[in-house]
């Protein structure tokens, strides 16, 4: 059954469609009417809003941001976002990314390759992250797309049954198909012309930006007790992906 959009969601979409991005001159005029302290305070409120949402890895929509935080400061919205993005990068080591320009949706990403940040491979204490890495790993090793039954069977071998309530993860299927999808780590896509209906998993936008394929392959090597280099083609792809990511980072 297709989920219908909520009335509040529709209202926010309408509000966003009515929001016109201020021009440079409009922003400048808006700044002239405010004190630096007022602009700093509003920027801090926006930063706090993003950080709260990021605790659950929930994407932030411009409509929500303007309605709940920016409010009467919408005429300097571009300046606030620019300052917030600079603070995230310089203070928190995070990057503010607009992943959906059409609907103006943002996420904060953390480059897991950074030397001063612990690799998830070295941090097995986070069970949800471990579960996510298994799914991303299987998907990567299957060419980037994998049917959901393959994922459920893989998890079952690890004693995580999607049909049963798990002590650590609760409702496993909901965690994987809703929470990880909402956080943009995974895409859960219906396969056309399947009866009964089937779905497949792919890497989500956040995973593509934030998760290193080399780390994923290293993680899968630990699970299978194999060296990452033993998967020759995948190893080359992972190394090429890391090189491309590092190159784009250095150009920023």
Secondary structure, 3 states (H helix, E strand, C coil): CCCCCCHHHHHHHHHHHHCCCCCHHHHHHHHHCCCHHHHHHHHHHHHHHHHHHHHCCCCEEHHHHHHHHHHHHHHHHHHHHHHHHHHHHHHHCCEEEEEECCCCEEEEECCCCCCCCCCHHHCCCCHHHHHHHHHHHHHHHCCCEEEHHHHHHHHHHCCCCCCCEECCCEEHHHHHHHHHHHCCCEEEEEECCCCCCEEEEEECHHHHHHCCHHHHHHHHHHHHCCCHHHCHHHHHHHHHHHHHHHHHHHCC
